[in-house]
């Protein structure tokens, strides 16, 4: 039986390694996990060479704020399916801009599949199910502090300190500065109250709270204890 080849860029980092472990445990693909000395995302020739006979390419490298979109560009050109764990809106926009408008006869190009975007989006969808109207959604994710922190993870967390970026509020885009406007959230025990500032970060096993403000003024909280646990809903009266 011929197994499909999967390329994982950044597979030796913390999040990439977790992904590689899951792929080994749950699939029968042929994994190719090159080091940075073998595959340099800023060297188009090394990227092109690494894509030989690859069916799916996954980018788990970072920080995405400083990465080029070379891998996605070459995947489109070669017909290779592409996934990244990007947590940066600017990077995701660049990848989306590469894809032609009709999108026909193209490989799958999946960008922004990090915890921050993919997981919180899923939580918001769960929380809004059955509601007629939602005025606001507040999402806070507290990382699991017992997990190791790699260089790329720290760089990604600190990238937006003091930097300006846009957030959606009351139907319009507003400019804020990273790590400003602190806010407090209450998680179920044993976590308790945690602080939060606007910024870009990511984690795989933390705790998340989604608070939905209804038109009537009351709230519905959806709390999630880790990605591998069940979702618990607490509807405030």
Order of alpha helices (4+ residues) and beta strands (2+ residues): beta-alpha-beta-alpha-beta-alpha-beta-alpha-beta-alpha-beta-alpha-beta-beta-beta-beta-beta-beta-beta
